[in-house]
Amino acid sequence: MASITFFESGIRKELPDSSGIKEACEDAGIPFGCKDGLCGTCLVTVIEGRENLSPKNDKENDLLGPAGDERLACQCILKQGNITIKY
């Protein structure tokens, strides 16, 4: 079982390994626009555990570039372990 912690609230949610984080982020109040990695509305910063997320895909690289801790929540898969994000 994996987990996501929201830095601002301290709320922690458990997720099955290899699941998307979009639904948990929506529940925490992160806004979503297109939900397809094009608009950047769901931009989050990974504080801890970025190695537990899927690599940035082409949509994220095009919008954000390959480096850095910023991710699009609609595109992230939590492979395993724990992550802490800030929005």
Phi and psi restraints in degrees (range 20) as a CNS / XPLOR table:
assign (resid 1 and name C) (resid 2 and name N)
       (resid 2 and name CA) (resid 2 and name C) 1.0 -102.4 20.0 2
assign (resid 2 and name N) (resid 2 and name CA)
       (resid 2 and name C) (resid 3 and name N) 1.0 168.5 20.0 2
assign (resid 2 and name C) (resid 3 and name N)
       (resid 3 and name CA) (resid 3 and name C) 1.0 -147.7 20.0 2
assign (resid 3 and name N) (resid 3 and name CA)
       (resid 3 and name C) (resid 4 and name N) 1.0 153.8 20.0 2
assign (resid 3 and name C) (resid 4 and name N)
       (resid 4 and name CA) (resid 4 and name C) 1.0 -125.8 20.0 2
assign (resid 4 and name N) (resid 4 and name CA)
       (resid 4 and name C) (resid 5 and name N) 1.0 131.6 20.0 2
assign (resid 4 and name C) (resid 5 and name N)
       (resid 5 and name CA) (resid 5 and name C) 1.0 -114.2 20.0 2
assign (resid 5 and name N) (resid 5 and name CA)
       (resid 5 and name C) (resid 6 and name N) 1.0 133.5 20.0 2
assign (resid 5 and name C) (resid 6 and name N)
       (resid 6 and name CA) (resid 6 and name C) 1.0 -96.1 20.0 2
assign (resid 6 and name N) (resid 6 and name CA)
       (resid 6 and name C) (resid 7 and name N) 1.0 113.9 20.0 2
assign (resid 6 and name C) (resid 7 and name N)
       (resid 7 and name CA) (resid 7 and name C) 1.0 -53.5 20.0 2
assign (resid 7 and name N) (resid 7 and name CA)
       (resid 7 and name C) (resid 8 and name N) 1.0 -45.1 20.0 2
assign (resid 7 and name C) (resid 8 and name N)
       (resid 8 and name CA) (resid 8 and name C) 1.0 -63.2 20.0 2
assign (resid 8 and name N) (resid 8 and name CA)
       (resid 8 and name C) (resid 9 and name N) 1.0 -42.5 20.0 2
assign (resid 8 and name C) (resid 9 and name N)
       (resid 9 and name CA) (resid 9 and name C) 1.0 -101.0 20.0 2
assign (resid 9 and name N) (resid 9 and name CA)
       (resid 9 and name C) (resid 10 and name N) 1.0 -20.2 20.0 2
assign (resid 9 and name C) (resid 10 and name N)
       (resid 10 and name CA) (resid 10 and name C) 1.0 78.6 20.0 2
assign (resid 10 and name N) (resid 10 and name CA)
       (resid 10 and name C) (resid 11 and name N) 1.0 1.6 20.0 2
assign (resid 10 and name C) (resid 11 and name N)
       (resid 11 and name CA) (resid 11 and name C) 1.0 -69.1 20.0 2
assign (resid 11 and name N) (resid 11 and name CA)
       (resid 11 and name C) (resid 12 and name N) 1.0 136.7 20.0 2
assign (resid 11 and name C) (resid 12 and name N)
       (resid 12 and name CA) (resid 12 and name C) 1.0 -120.9 20.0 2
assign (resid 12 and name N) (resid 12 and name CA)
       (resid 12 and name C) (resid 13 and name N) 1.0 132.0 20.0 2
assign (resid 12 and name C) (resid 13 and name N)
       (resid 13 and name CA) (resid 13 and name C) 1.0 -122.5 20.0 2
assign (resid 13 and name N) (resid 13 and name CA)
       (resid 13 and name C) (resid 14 and name N) 1.0 137.9 20.0 2
assign (resid 13 and name C) (resid 14 and name N)
       (resid 14 and name CA) (resid 14 and name C) 1.0 -91.6 20.0 2
assign (resid 14 and name N) (resid 14 and name CA)
       (resid 14 and name C) (resid 15 and name N) 1.0 142.5 20.0 2
assign (resid 14 and name C) (resid 15 and name N)
       (resid 15 and name CA) (resid 15 and name C) 1.0 -135.1 20.0 2
assign (resid 15 and name N) (resid 15 and name CA)
       (resid 15 and name C) (resid 16 and name N) 1.0 150.7 20.0 2
assign (resid 15 and name C) (resid 16 and name N)
       (resid 16 and name CA) (resid 16 and name C) 1.0 -63.2 20.0 2
assign (resid 16 and name N) (resid 16 and name CA)
       (resid 16 and name C) (resid 17 and name N) 1.0 147.3 20.0 2
assign (resid 16 and name C) (resid 17 and name N)
       (resid 17 and name CA) (resid 17 and name C) 1.0 -53.9 20.0 2
assign (resid 17 and name N) (resid 17 and name CA)
       (resid 17 and name C) (resid 18 and name N) 1.0 147.1 20.0 2
assign (resid 17 and name C) (resid 18 and name N)
       (resid 18 and name CA) (resid 18 and name C) 1.0 62.3 20.0 2
assign (resid 18 and name N) (resid 18 and name CA)
       (resid 18 and name C) (resid 19 and name N) 1.0 36.9 20.0 2
assign (resid 18 and name C) (resid 19 and name N)
       (resid 19 and name CA) (resid 19 and name C) 1.0 -114.5 20.0 2
assign (resid 19 and name N) (resid 19 and name CA)
       (resid 19 and name C) (resid 20 and name N) 1.0 155.2 20.0 2
assign (resid 19 and name C) (resid 20 and name N)
       (resid 20 and name CA) (resid 20 and name C) 1.0 -69.8 20.0 2
assign (resid 20 and name N) (resid 20 and name CA)
       (resid 20 and name C) (resid 21 and name N) 1.0 153.1 20.0 2
assign (resid 20 and name C) (resid 21 and name N)
       (resid 21 and name CA) (resid 21 and name C) 1.0 -98.7 20.0 2
assign (resid 21 and name N) (resid 21 and name CA)
       (resid 21 and name C) (resid 22 and name N) 1.0 -0.7 20.0 2
assign (resid 21 and name C) (resid 22 and name N)
       (resid 22 and name CA) (resid 22 and name C) 1.0 -56.7 20.0 2
assign (resid 22 and name N) (resid 22 and name CA)
       (resid 22 and name C) (resid 23 and name N) 1.0 -49.4 20.0 2
assign (resid 22 and name C) (resid 23 and name N)
       (resid 23 and name CA) (resid 23 and name C) 1.0 -63.2 20.0 2
assign (resid 23 and name N) (resid 23 and name CA)
       (resid 23 and name C) (resid 24 and name N) 1.0 -43.6 20.0 2
assign (resid 23 and name C) (resid 24 and name N)
       (resid 24 and name CA) (resid 24 and name C) 1.0 -63.1 20.0 2
assign (resid 24 and name N) (resid 24 and name CA)
       (resid 24 and name C) (resid 25 and name N) 1.0 -37.7 20.0 2
assign (resid 24 and name C) (resid 25 and name N)
       (resid 25 and name CA) (resid 25 and name C) 1.0 -69.0 20.0 2
assign (resid 25 and name N) (resid 25 and name CA)
       (resid 25 and name C) (resid 26 and name N) 1.0 -39.7 20.0 2
assign (resid 25 and name C) (resid 26 and name N)
       (resid 26 and name CA) (resid 26 and name C) 1.0 -61.2 20.0 2
assign (resid 26 and name N) (resid 26 and name CA)
       (resid 26 and name C) (resid 27 and name N) 1.0 -43.4 20.0 2
assign (resid 26 and name C) (resid 27 and name N)
       (resid 27 and name CA) (resid 27 and name C) 1.0 -61.2 20.0 2
assign (resid 27 and name N) (resid 27 and name CA)
       (resid 27 and name C) (resid 28 and name N) 1.0 -31.0 20.0 2
assign (resid 27 and name C) (resid 28 and name N)
       (resid 28 and name CA) (resid 28 and name C) 1.0 -83.7 20.0 2
assign (resid 28 and name N) (resid 28 and name CA)
       (resid 28 and name C) (resid 29 and name N) 1.0 -4.5 20.0 2
assign (resid 28 and name C) (resid 29 and name N)
       (resid 29 and name CA) (resid 29 and name C) 1.0 99.8 20.0 2
assign (resid 29 and name N) (resid 29 and name CA)
       (resid 29 and name C) (resid 30 and name N) 1.0 6.9 20.0 2
assign (resid 29 and name C) (resid 30 and name N)
       (resid 30 and name CA) (resid 30 and name C) 1.0 -71.8 20.0 2
assign (resid 30 and name N) (resid 30 and name CA)
       (resid 30 and name C) (resid 31 and name N) 1.0 128.7 20.0 2
assign (resid 30 and name C) (resid 31 and name N)
       (resid 31 and name CA) (resid 31 and name C) 1.0 -76.3 20.0 2
assign (resid 31 and name N) (resid 31 and name CA)
       (resid 31 and name C) (resid 32 and name N) 1.0 146.4 20.0 2
assign (resid 31 and name C) (resid 32 and name N)
       (resid 32 and name CA) (resid 32 and name C) 1.0 -127.0 20.0 2
assign (resid 32 and name N) (resid 32 and name CA)
       (resid 32 and name C) (resid 33 and name N) 1.0 142.6 20.0 2
assign (resid 32 and name C) (resid 33 and name N)
       (resid 33 and name CA) (resid 33 and name C) 1.0 -107.9 20.0 2
assign (resid 33 and name N) (resid 33 and name CA)
       (resid 33 and name C) (resid 34 and name N) 1.0 -91.5 20.0 2
assign (resid 33 and name C) (resid 34 and name N)
       (resid 34 and name CA) (resid 34 and name C) 1.0 -78.4 20.0 2
assign (resid 34 and name N) (resid 34 and name CA)
       (resid 34 and name C) (resid 35 and name N) 1.0 -24.4 20.0 2
assign (resid 34 and name C) (resid 35 and name N)
       (resid 35 and name CA) (resid 35 and name C) 1.0 61.5 20.0 2
assign (resid 35 and name N) (resid 35 and name CA)
       (resid 35 and name C) (resid 36 and name N) 1.0 22.4 20.0 2
assign (resid 35 and name C) (resid 36 and name N)
       (resid 36 and name CA) (resid 36 and name C) 1.0 -130.4 20.0 2
assign (resid 36 and name N) (resid 36 and name CA)
       (resid 36 and name C) (resid 37 and name N) 1.0 13.2 20.0 2
assign (resid 36 and name C) (resid 37 and name N)
       (resid 37 and name CA) (resid 37 and name C) 1.0 78.7 20.0 2
assign (resid 37 and name N) (resid 37 and name CA)
       (resid 37 and name C) (resid 38 and name N) 1.0 19.8 20.0 2
assign (resid 37 and name C) (resid 38 and name N)
       (resid 38 and name CA) (resid 38 and name C) 1.0 -109.1 20.0 2
assign (resid 38 and name N) (resid 38 and name CA)
       (resid 38 and name C) (resid 39 and name N) 1.0 -28.3 20.0 2
assign (resid 38 and name C) (resid 39 and name N)
       (resid 39 and name CA) (resid 39 and name C) 1.0 -96.5 20.0 2
assign (resid 39 and name N) (resid 39 and name CA)
       (resid 39 and name C) (resid 40 and name N) 1.0 -26.7 20.0 2
assign (resid 39 and name C) (resid 40 and name N)
       (resid 40 and name CA) (resid 40 and name C) 1.0 82.5 20.0 2
assign (resid 40 and name N) (resid 40 and name CA)
       (resid 40 and name C) (resid 41 and name N) 1.0 5.5 20.0 2
assign (resid 40 and name C) (resid 41 and name N)
       (resid 41 and name CA) (resid 41 and name C) 1.0 -62.1 20.0 2
assign (resid 41 and name N) (resid 41 and name CA)
       (resid 41 and name C) (resid 42 and name N) 1.0 -35.8 20.0 2
assign (resid 41 and name C) (resid 42 and name N)
       (resid 42 and name CA) (resid 42 and name C) 1.0 -91.5 20.0 2
assign (resid 42 and name N) (resid 42 and name CA)
       (resid 42 and name C) (resid 43 and name N) 1.0 29.1 20.0 2
assign (resid 42 and name C) (resid 43 and name N)
       (resid 43 and name CA) (resid 43 and name C) 1.0 -62.2 20.0 2
assign (resid 43 and name N) (resid 43 and name CA)
       (resid 43 and name C) (resid 44 and name N) 1.0 128.4 20.0 2
assign (resid 43 and name C) (resid 44 and name N)
       (resid 44 and name CA) (resid 44 and name C) 1.0 -130.3 20.0 2
assign (resid 44 and name N) (resid 44 and name CA)
       (resid 44 and name C) (resid 45 and name N) 1.0 159.6 20.0 2
assign (resid 44 and name C) (resid 45 and name N)
       (resid 45 and name CA) (resid 45 and name C) 1.0 -111.7 20.0 2
assign (resid 45 and name N) (resid 45 and name CA)
       (resid 45 and name C) (resid 46 and name N) 1.0 128.8 20.0 2
assign (resid 45 and name C) (resid 46 and name N)
       (resid 46 and name CA) (resid 46 and name C) 1.0 -85.2 20.0 2
assign (resid 46 and name N) (resid 46 and name CA)
       (resid 46 and name C) (resid 47 and name N) 1.0 115.4 20.0 2
assign (resid 46 and name C) (resid 47 and name N)
       (resid 47 and name CA) (resid 47 and name C) 1.0 -84.0 20.0 2
assign (resid 47 and name N) (resid 47 and name CA)
       (resid 47 and name C) (resid 48 and name N) 1.0 -43.8 20.0 2
assign (resid 47 and name C) (resid 48 and name N)
       (resid 48 and name CA) (resid 48 and name C) 1.0 -141.8 20.0 2
assign (resid 48 and name N) (resid 48 and name CA)
       (resid 48 and name C) (resid 49 and name N) 1.0 146.1 20.0 2
assign (resid 48 and name C) (resid 49 and name N)
       (resid 49 and name CA) (resid 49 and name C) 1.0 86.9 20.0 2
assign (resid 49 and name N) (resid 49 and name CA)
       (resid 49 and name C) (resid 50 and name N) 1.0 20.6 20.0 2
assign (resid 49 and name C) (resid 50 and name N)
       (resid 50 and name CA) (resid 50 and name C) 1.0 -59.4 20.0 2
assign (resid 50 and name N) (resid 50 and name CA)
       (resid 50 and name C) (resid 51 and name N) 1.0 -24.5 20.0 2
assign (resid 50 and name C) (resid 51 and name N)
       (resid 51 and name CA) (resid 51 and name C) 1.0 -68.4 20.0 2
assign (resid 51 and name N) (resid 51 and name CA)
       (resid 51 and name C) (resid 52 and name N) 1.0 -14.7 20.0 2
assign (resid 51 and name C) (resid 52 and name N)
       (resid 52 and name CA) (resid 52 and name C) 1.0 -88.4 20.0 2
assign (resid 52 and name N) (resid 52 and name CA)
       (resid 52 and name C) (resid 53 and name N) 1.0 -4.4 20.0 2
assign (resid 52 and name C) (resid 53 and name N)
       (resid 53 and name CA) (resid 53 and name C) 1.0 -98.3 20.0 2
assign (resid 53 and name N) (resid 53 and name CA)
       (resid 53 and name C) (resid 54 and name N) 1.0 156.8 20.0 2
assign (resid 53 and name C) (resid 54 and name N)
       (resid 54 and name CA) (resid 54 and name C) 1.0 -59.6 20.0 2
assign (resid 54 and name N) (resid 54 and name CA)
       (resid 54 and name C) (resid 55 and name N) 1.0 153.5 20.0 2
assign (resid 54 and name C) (resid 55 and name N)
       (resid 55 and name CA) (resid 55 and name C) 1.0 -63.2 20.0 2
assign (resid 55 and name N) (resid 55 and name CA)
       (resid 55 and name C) (resid 56 and name N) 1.0 156.6 20.0 2
assign (resid 55 and name C) (resid 56 and name N)
       (resid 56 and name CA) (resid 56 and name C) 1.0 -58.8 20.0 2
assign (resid 56 and name N) (resid 56 and name CA)
       (resid 56 and name C) (resid 57 and name N) 1.0 136.6 20.0 2
assign (resid 56 and name C) (resid 57 and name N)
       (resid 57 and name CA) (resid 57 and name C) 1.0 -92.6 20.0 2
assign (resid 57 and name N) (resid 57 and name CA)
       (resid 57 and name C) (resid 58 and name N) 1.0 -178.7 20.0 2
assign (resid 57 and name C) (resid 58 and name N)
       (resid 58 and name CA) (resid 58 and name C) 1.0 -60.4 20.0 2
assign (resid 58 and name N) (resid 58 and name CA)
       (resid 58 and name C) (resid 59 and name N) 1.0 -38.3 20.0 2
assign (resid 58 and name C) (resid 59 and name N)
       (resid 59 and name CA) (resid 59 and name C) 1.0 -63.0 20.0 2
assign (resid 59 and name N) (resid 59 and name CA)
       (resid 59 and name C) (resid 60 and name N) 1.0 -43.0 20.0 2
assign (resid 59 and name C) (resid 60 and name N)
       (resid 60 and name CA) (resid 60 and name C) 1.0 -68.1 20.0 2
assign (resid 60 and name N) (resid 60 and name CA)
       (resid 60 and name C) (resid 61 and name N) 1.0 -42.7 20.0 2
assign (resid 60 and name C) (resid 61 and name N)
       (resid 61 and name CA) (resid 61 and name C) 1.0 -60.7 20.0 2
assign (resid 61 and name N) (resid 61 and name CA)
       (resid 61 and name C) (resid 62 and name N) 1.0 -40.6 20.0 2
assign (resid 61 and name C) (resid 62 and name N)
       (resid 62 and name CA) (resid 62 and name C) 1.0 -64.0 20.0 2
assign (resid 62 and name N) (resid 62 and name CA)
       (resid 62 and name C) (resid 63 and name N) 1.0 -40.7 20.0 2
assign (resid 62 and name C) (resid 63 and name N)
       (resid 63 and name CA) (resid 63 and name C) 1.0 -84.3 20.0 2
assign (resid 63 and name N) (resid 63 and name CA)
       (resid 63 and name C) (resid 64 and name N) 1.0 -39.6 20.0 2
assign (resid 63 and name C) (resid 64 and name N)
       (resid 64 and name CA) (resid 64 and name C) 1.0 -111.4 20.0 2
assign (resid 64 and name N) (resid 64 and name CA)
       (resid 64 and name C) (resid 65 and name N) 1.0 -18.6 20.0 2
assign (resid 64 and name C) (resid 65 and name N)
       (resid 65 and name CA) (resid 65 and name C) 1.0 86.6 20.0 2
assign (resid 65 and name N) (resid 65 and name CA)
       (resid 65 and name C) (resid 66 and name N) 1.0 162.0 20.0 2
assign (resid 65 and name C) (resid 66 and name N)
       (resid 66 and name CA) (resid 66 and name C) 1.0 -75.4 20.0 2
assign (resid 66 and name N) (resid 66 and name CA)
       (resid 66 and name C) (resid 67 and name N) 1.0 -22.0 20.0 2
assign (resid 66 and name C) (resid 67 and name N)
       (resid 67 and name CA) (resid 67 and name C) 1.0 -98.5 20.0 2
assign (resid 67 and name N) (resid 67 and name CA)
       (resid 67 and name C) (resid 68 and name N) 1.0 165.6 20.0 2
assign (resid 67 and name C) (resid 68 and name N)
       (resid 68 and name CA) (resid 68 and name C) 1.0 100.3 20.0 2
assign (resid 68 and name N) (resid 68 and name CA)
       (resid 68 and name C) (resid 69 and name N) 1.0 171.3 20.0 2
assign (resid 68 and name C) (resid 69 and name N)
       (resid 69 and name CA) (resid 69 and name C) 1.0 -100.1 20.0 2
assign (resid 69 and name N) (resid 69 and name CA)
       (resid 69 and name C) (resid 70 and name N) 1.0 3.7 20.0 2
assign (resid 69 and name C) (resid 70 and name N)
       (resid 70 and name CA) (resid 70 and name C) 1.0 -83.5 20.0 2
assign (resid 70 and name N) (resid 70 and name CA)
       (resid 70 and name C) (resid 71 and name N) 1.0 138.1 20.0 2
assign (resid 70 and name C) (resid 71 and name N)
       (resid 71 and name CA) (resid 71 and name C) 1.0 -138.3 20.0 2
assign (resid 71 and name N) (resid 71 and name CA)
       (resid 71 and name C) (resid 72 and name N) 1.0 161.9 20.0 2
assign (resid 71 and name C) (resid 72 and name N)
       (resid 72 and name CA) (resid 72 and name C) 1.0 -97.8 20.0 2
assign (resid 72 and name N) (resid 72 and name CA)
       (resid 72 and name C) (resid 73 and name N) 1.0 117.7 20.0 2
assign (resid 72 and name C) (resid 73 and name N)
       (resid 73 and name CA) (resid 73 and name C) 1.0 -59.8 20.0 2
assign (resid 73 and name N) (resid 73 and name CA)
       (resid 73 and name C) (resid 74 and name N) 1.0 -31.2 20.0 2
assign (resid 73 and name C) (resid 74 and name N)
       (resid 74 and name CA) (resid 74 and name C) 1.0 -68.8 20.0 2
assign (resid 74 and name N) (resid 74 and name CA)
       (resid 74 and name C) (resid 75 and name N) 1.0 -14.6 20.0 2
assign (resid 74 and name C) (resid 75 and name N)
       (resid 75 and name CA) (resid 75 and name C) 1.0 -108.0 20.0 2
assign (resid 75 and name N) (resid 75 and name CA)
       (resid 75 and name C) (resid 76 and name N) 1.0 -7.6 20.0 2
assign (resid 75 and name C) (resid 76 and name N)
       (resid 76 and name CA) (resid 76 and name C) 1.0 -85.8 20.0 2
assign (resid 76 and name N) (resid 76 and name CA)
       (resid 76 and name C) (resid 77 and name N) 1.0 136.4 20.0 2
assign (resid 76 and name C) (resid 77 and name N)
       (resid 77 and name CA) (resid 77 and name C) 1.0 -113.7 20.0 2
assign (resid 77 and name N) (resid 77 and name CA)
       (resid 77 and name C) (resid 78 and name N) 1.0 126.9 20.0 2
assign (resid 77 and name C) (resid 78 and name N)
       (resid 78 and name CA) (resid 78 and name C) 1.0 -88.7 20.0 2
assign (resid 78 and name N) (resid 78 and name CA)
       (resid 78 and name C) (resid 79 and name N) 1.0 103.1 20.0 2
assign (resid 78 and name C) (resid 79 and name N)
       (resid 79 and name CA) (resid 79 and name C) 1.0 -66.1 20.0 2
assign (resid 79 and name N) (resid 79 and name CA)
       (resid 79 and name C) (resid 80 and name N) 1.0 -47.1 20.0 2
assign (resid 79 and name C) (resid 80 and name N)
       (resid 80 and name CA) (resid 80 and name C) 1.0 -172.9 20.0 2
assign (resid 80 and name N) (resid 80 and name CA)
       (resid 80 and name C) (resid 81 and name N) 1.0 172.0 20.0 2
assign (resid 80 and name C) (resid 81 and name N)
       (resid 81 and name CA) (resid 81 and name C) 1.0 74.1 20.0 2
assign (resid 81 and name N) (resid 81 and name CA)
       (resid 81 and name C) (resid 82 and name N) 1.0 -153.7 20.0 2
assign (resid 81 and name C) (resid 82 and name N)
       (resid 82 and name CA) (resid 82 and name C) 1.0 -125.3 20.0 2
assign (resid 82 and name N) (resid 82 and name CA)
       (resid 82 and name C) (resid 83 and name N) 1.0 147.5 20.0 2
assign (resid 82 and name C) (resid 83 and name N)
       (resid 83 and name CA) (resid 83 and name C) 1.0 -133.4 20.0 2
assign (resid 83 and name N) (resid 83 and name CA)
       (resid 83 and name C) (resid 84 and name N) 1.0 152.1 20.0 2
assign (resid 83 and name C) (resid 84 and name N)
       (resid 84 and name CA) (resid 84 and name C) 1.0 -122.9 20.0 2
assign (resid 84 and name N) (resid 84 and name CA)
       (resid 84 and name C) (resid 85 and name N) 1.0 129.5 20.0 2
assign (resid 84 and name C) (resid 85 and name N)
       (resid 85 and name CA) (resid 85 and name C) 1.0 -126.0 20.0 2
assign (resid 85 and name N) (resid 85 and name CA)
       (resid 85 and name C) (resid 86 and name N) 1.0 155.6 20.0 2
assign (resid 85 and name C) (resid 86 and name N)
       (resid 86 and name CA) (resid 86 and name C) 1.0 -123.9 20.0 2
assign (resid 86 and name N) (resid 86 and name CA)
       (resid 86 and name C) (resid 87 and name N) 1.0 139.8 20.0 2
